[in-house]
Each structure stands twice: as C-alpha cells, then as structure tokens.
Amino acid sequence: MKRRKKAKRVTGILQKHKRGFGFVITERPEAITEEKDIFVSGKDMSGAMNGDLVEVELIPARLWKSSPEGIVTGILSRSVSEVVGTFEKSGRFGFVIPDDRRLNEDIFVKKKDFNGAERGDKVVAEIIKYPSQTDSGQGRIKQIICRSGQPGGDIRSLIRQYGITEEFPSKAISEAKKLFSSGISEEDEEERRDLRDKMIFTIDGADSKDFDDAVSIDMLENGNCLLGVHIADVSSYVKEGSTLDKEALKRGTSIYVIDQVVPMLPSELSNGICSLNPFEDRLCISVDMEIDREGDVVRHEIYESIINSKARMIYTDVSDMLEKNNRELIKKYDSGPSGVYSSIVKMHELAKILEQKRDMRGSLDFDLEEAHITLNKEGIPVEVRACERRSGNKLIEEFMLKANEVIAEHFALLKIPFIYRIHEKPSPDKITELMLFLKGFGIYPEGGTKDIKPKTLSGILKNISGGTNENIISTVMLRSMQKAEYNTQCLGHFGLALKYYCHFTSPIRRYPDLMIHRIIKSRLKGELLSSAERTAGPDAKIAAKKTRSYKRLTKEAAEISSAKERQAIELEREAEKMKKAEYMSYHVGEEKSGIISGVTNYGIYVQLENTVEGMIKLSQLFDDYYEYDPAGHRVCGRRQGKTYSLGDKIDIRVRSVNIEDREINFDMI
C-alpha cells in the first residue's frame, strides 16, 4: 500500500484583505515554492486575525488556482490585543465593528463590559477571547475615543487605530509643568552667549504653535554674510533618561494629522518654555555661518546662547513683501536699517545664492504639490487645494538645509558618535525602470544605471519644469528613490547631493535632533573627544565612557525614529485620503479636469488640480476593450487604437465615493 505523502507546513505573517481572504507571507519559501505568498480563503482562517504569526498547511499543488494555497492550522502568536471601531448595541449585548477593514471580525461585547459606551461611539475594545472558526471574538470596552457624531472623531479614531496614544503619562505631564515654571537660571545667563539684543526672529506657518528655529543675518566688512540659525535648546529641559525623554523616544516624532497634532513633547514644553515665542527669553543652540558670495561656508561656530525673538513672522507675509512689495506689510515690519524687513531682504538675497549653489551641485527639487485640507467646525472638509511653496518658505528651507549640513560635516570629521540623515542611491533595478519610463517621454539620460548621479536627474527636472508632464515625471522619479532614514553611519544624502547631512533644526518635534543637541553640548563641555584628541588619562577615560554610551544611544534612537517616521507618514497619508474622499463625496456628479497619474491593468488613476486622485475603471470604458501596456505606461483600445497614457490631460465626472475604503471613482467624459 502506497504511503500518503505528508502535507508541507510553513509559518508566516497573515495579511488579510477586507473581503476576508488573505496571504501568509513566509520568510523561507525554499523547498515549498518559489513564491513567498500563500493564499488562504476566508473559510480556512481558523480564527486568525490580520498580522498574526500562523502555521499554514499547503493543499496539493493540483488544487491551486494561480498561486500556492493553504489552510491555517495553528496561530503561533497574536498581533492584535485591542480593536478600534464603532460600537453598536442591541439590548443585552453589543459589537465593535473594526475601523481597520482587514480586521473583518466584529468583536462581541457583553452588557457588563460596555463601560458607558453608546451606539455609534468610537471605542477601543480590549480582546478577552479571540475568534475561532465558529465563534466571534469577545472584548470589553477599554476606552471611549469620542462620542457619536463628535467633530474630529474620525481622525482621533484613526490615530488610535495606529496604536498611537495622544495623552502623556501623568509623570511626564508633572515633569513638563515643573519645567514650564522653572524659567532661565542664573547659571544659564552666565555661561551662555547673550544674543537678546540681536535682531533674531522666527518665520513659520500661520497655524504653527511650536517655534523651534529662529534666524538672524549680518553683513560683514569683507562682503560676506553672517547667517545665524538659532534652535531651541530642548535638551536643557528634557534630560537623558527622564520620563519625558523616554516618552519622546517612544514617540520619535510629532505627527501632524490634518488639523490635529500628536506632539512628541507635552504642550508645556512644545508650545511653552521650549518654543521661541516672540519677546520671551529662550535657551538655544546657535550656529553662525560666514557665507561668501558663491554660497560657500568659509567659517562657522557652534555655541549655547540666550535669545529674545523680535518678531513672529509668517510665510505668507514674508512672501507678500518679497514677491508683491506689499507696502502695508513693509511698513508694519519696519523698513529701517534695524527693522525686520531690512533683515528679510538680505536673507532673501542669501537664500537665492544658496539655492543656486544647491542647484549647481545637482540637488533634486521635486516640488510636488502637497494638499492643504481645510475643515469646518464640524470636522467636515470644505476645501482641498495644492499648497504653495513661496519665497518665505524657501528662505527658511535653504537656511535649515545649510545648518543641518554644517553640523553634520562638523561632527563627521570629528568622528564622534552621531545620527545622520541618509538617503542612499536608488537601486539599479529602479533606475532601469525609470530610464524606460523616461524614454516614453523622449528623455534619454546620460550615464548607466549603476553610476547615476543626482545632477543627471536634477537636469531632467529642470528641463520639464513648467511643462504638462512635470508633476507626473517628478512623481515617478520620486517613487524610484530610496526612503530617507536615520543612521549612525555617514552614508550621504543622494537627493540633496550632499556627503554630510543630519536633522538638527527641529528638536521639539524630532527625537534625532534632540539627541544631536545633547552630543553638541557634550562636545562643548569637553566630555566627548575626537579620535585625534583621545589620549591616556582621566579625561580620556571619561570621554571613552561617554563615547560608548552615545554609540548605543544613537543606534537605538536612529532605529526607533526611522520606524516611527514611517508610521507617521503612513498615518498622515491615510488621514489625507480619508478626508479627500469625504470632500469628494459632496461633489459626486461634477465635471473636472485632471492628468493621468497612474495606469494599471484594471484602471486609470487621474489627479485633479486640487491634488485629489481617483480612478476610472477599465470596465467602465464602454467605447472599446482596453488593454494595459506596462512598458508604455498606457492602455490601448483593441479595435479603435485609442490610447490613454501617463501624463495625458483628460476631463472626468465624479462617479462615486466610498469613504470607508478611501475610494474615489471617476467616469471619462
């Protein structure tokens, strides 16, 4: 009798689809199959939830439809311990319907576990019994995020869905309140350089509440500029190892979600004692840079300071003065030799020199349109428009870029533990794809795929600037890039065409910046020595101990901050998609113009002038049967030969919107 062959079993992470089926992503497919993804139907989940580590048994290959298929035979570890969703009740029991559509199992809640939740509330349910093949999961209401219909509840719920808690621990709040009332000590006044009489001011967005950078400018006798960048010294308040520090590292970054902010630090610090509010004494880390007429930094100095900002400027006012010569604003901000306006004019000239210098070295400026979404008091989106990058914005961008570069180079040459902002060269495969794409637009870049230079890509962006295909080509080029991240190794920044770069200018909202401030201050105090300075003796032993400590701390901070940044970007994009879909739900049936921003085998993506993107499904194009041409980034009609290609301008009608799935559907006109 022939012995039955034992079924193969593998382990992996289950990624479920909103329709109930899923794929198990295995790390070691090896002898099982060349593909890592194993399909699992909804009926074969055995109670597994999205993200669970599961064991799956493969069914015989002859029964596979298009890819390996299996059945979940064991759940090795659960990834979900709580569910965010909408509470529904019916007498003696209720259910939590998950907001995450991949968690397509409602959580049953007994009446004793309602904990005050009412129908329609957004809640967090703690799972007390996981689902099985036959029974629903069971939970208890752990938190009421917001009551039914409460403005902003959808965004708050989304934030909580990502596992992010807005509230700070009570001990951290207590620490922050104590620091808020502490003020500036006599020791700080004695040891720091006093810049309180200097013309220093901030330039930020109209809605900004935390000001962590201020600027100043002086003209030197030799014709050079002395640019001062003064950054809030958060490290003087948030001490290493404190509750505030641990919470800041855990968060990694502040998150900006439409009209809501989840700050890295409590408001007592972020909007209070650490914020460079006008006419208030504040502690800073300052870097003075002497810059010549060619835009080169010929000398720099880094030091601790005390400043008193003379004005709180906003981007639009600065831009209107520089671009429109707005006389009322110029008068308001004083056109005299010591006034703010006089400094702004000098800064504008310097910023143009720095921008030209950056342009010459091949820095990539994608200048993609970002969305600004305006919500009314009820949290309903009433406007979606493309943000403008005007003179005021660009001025501050150039100064912060230069300060970050100078700080990074300074510490890289000292070979002291540090956190760099790196952006590695695109992979050869991505560059090959990009080259093929560009050829479709008649663009043939110089150089091979292995030694592609930023300047080559920068030249392409210059040539297409202002053209109809600018946004599309910029978008595809950006998608071919690696993701920027934090690293303790100085690996350069491809996009900026820089060997040295870091994030030093935003310690209120980014943890790596805060860590860099600590390193700067340790260096200024003589606690950190460069490799050339390390000799024998007690000072060397202290420095060696500090170096070992910072090697560990910088590595930890770089890894956590990179992960938290990726999470923040994903959350911010998801919130934007949700509110864009809601906005378009009020415009169904309207006709608009757009540009084809993506082409797939199932539809055409179209981006409108206000940055909203929707899809025209190929199944809705009734004039012909359209086939996808991936090489040409287009679809072609089989009978009539009509084509729709990436970058084409077209007119659409808004067909339908599904806010829950973030789907916007268009019809071709």
Secondary structure, DSSP 8 states (H G I E B T S, - for coil): --------EEEEEEEE-TTS-EEEE-S--TTT-S-SEEEE-GGG-TT--TT-EEEEEE--GGG-SSS-BEEEEEEEE-S-SEEEEEEEEETTEEEEEESSTT--S-EEEEGGG-TT--TT-EEEEEEEE---SSS-EEEEEEEEEE-TT-TTHHHHHHHHHTT---S--HHHHHHHHHHHTT---HHHHHHSEE-TTS--BEEE-TT-----EEEEEEE-TTS-EEEEEEEE-GGGTS-TTSHHHHHHHHH-B-EEETTEEE-SS-HIIIIIITS--TTSEEEEEEEEEEE-TTS-EEEEEEEEEEEE-S-EEEHHHHHHHHHH--HHHHHHT--STTSHHHHHHHHHHHHHHHHHHHHHHT--------EEEEE-TTS-EEEEEE----HHHHHHHHHHHHHHHHHHHHHHHHT----EEEB----HHHHHHHHHHHHTTT---SS-STT--HHHHHHHHHHHTTSTTHHHHHHHHHHTS---EEESS---BTTTTBS-----S-TTTBHHHHHHHHHHHHHHTT-S--TTT--SSHHHHHHHHHHHHHHHHHHHHHHHHHHHHHHHHHHHHHHHHHHHHHHHHTTTT-EEEEEEEEE-SSEEEEEETTS-EEEEEGGG-TTS-EEEETTTTEEEETTT--EEETT-EEEEEEEEEETTTTEEEEEE-
